[in-house]
């Protein structure tokens, strides 16, 4: 299922960045040249695609926090041992990352 199929539902359910003590300026994706609709559609896509086991998506553009969303997923190094975790900005977990080379095509599709 393509991202466009999720756009209308995702746009209404799309969360704003979470306020934290790091003093990073928070902005809307659109205000820094990103598509809120596409980012929100990615959330819907990853919510359905459990095998991806994505813990979170954080987008910082021009030093400003434009998008942030966390998921529920499996973690090898959860505090209580391997298991399912509801990730959030404060969760310590087994770090994995995706580079710009692997994520840019997702954003543009």
C-alpha positions in Angstrom: 0.0 0.0 0.0 1.5 3.4 -1.0 2.0 6.4 1.2 -0.7 8.3 -0.6 -3.3 5.9 0.6 -2.6 6.9 4.2 -2.4 10.7 3.6 -5.9 11.8 4.6 -6.2 9.8 7.7 -2.6 10.4 8.8 -2.8 14.2 8.4 -5.5 14.4 11.0 -3.8 12.1 13.4 -0.3 13.4 13.0 1.4 14.4 16.3 3.4 17.5 16.9 6.9 17.3 18.3 7.1 16.6 22.0 8.1 19.4 24.3 11.2 18.5 26.3 13.9 20.2 28.3 16.5 20.3 25.5 15.4 23.8 24.4 15.3 22.9 20.7 13.0 25.2 18.8 9.9 23.3 17.5 8.4 24.1 14.1 5.9 22.6 11.7 7.4 20.5 8.9 5.9 22.8 6.3 7.6 25.8 7.8 11.0 24.3 7.0 10.2 23.0 3.5 9.0 19.5 4.4 5.6 17.9 3.7 3.6 17.3 6.9 1.2 15.1 4.9 4.0 12.8 3.7 5.7 12.6 7.1 2.3 11.8 8.7 1.7 9.2 6.1 5.0 7.6 6.9 3.8 7.2 10.5 0.7 5.4 9.4 2.8 3.1 7.1 5.3 2.2 9.9 2.4 1.6 12.4 1.1 -1.1 10.0 4.6 -2.5 9.1 5.5 -4.2 12.4 8.4 -6.1 10.9 10.2 -2.8 10.4 10.5 -2.5 14.2 11.0 1.2 14.0 11.5 2.8 17.4 11.1 6.4 16.4 11.4 9.1 13.7 12.9 12.4 14.6 13.4 15.1 11.9 15.5 18.1 12.6 15.9 20.6 9.8 17.9 23.8 10.0 18.5 23.1 13.7 14.8 23.0 14.4 12.7 20.1 15.5 10.1 19.6 12.8 8.7 16.1 13.4 8.8 13.5 16.1 7.0 10.2 16.6 7.7 7.1 18.6 6.4 3.6 18.1 5.9 0.4 20.1 8.4 -2.3 19.2 10.8 -5.0 20.2 14.1 -4.0 21.9 17.0 -6.3 22.7 18.3 -4.2 25.5 15.1 -3.0 27.2 15.5 -2.3 30.9 13.7 -5.5 31.9 15.4 -7.6 29.3 14.4 -8.2 25.6 10.8 -7.4 25.0 8.2 -5.0 23.6 8.6 -1.4 24.6 6.4 1.7 24.1 9.2 4.0 23.0 9.2 7.8 23.7 11.7 10.6 23.8 13.1 9.5 27.2 13.4 5.7 26.4 16.9 4.3 26.5 17.1 1.6 23.9 19.4 -0.4 21.6 20.3 2.2 19.1 20.0 1.6 15.3 19.9 4.3 12.8 19.0 4.9 9.2 21.1 7.2 7.1 19.9 10.0 4.8 20.8 7.7 1.8 18.2 5.1 2.9 15.5 7.5 4.1 15.5 10.2 1.4 13.8 8.0 -1.2 11.0 7.3 1.3 10.3 11.0 1.8 10.2 11.7 -1.9 8.1 8.8 -3.0 
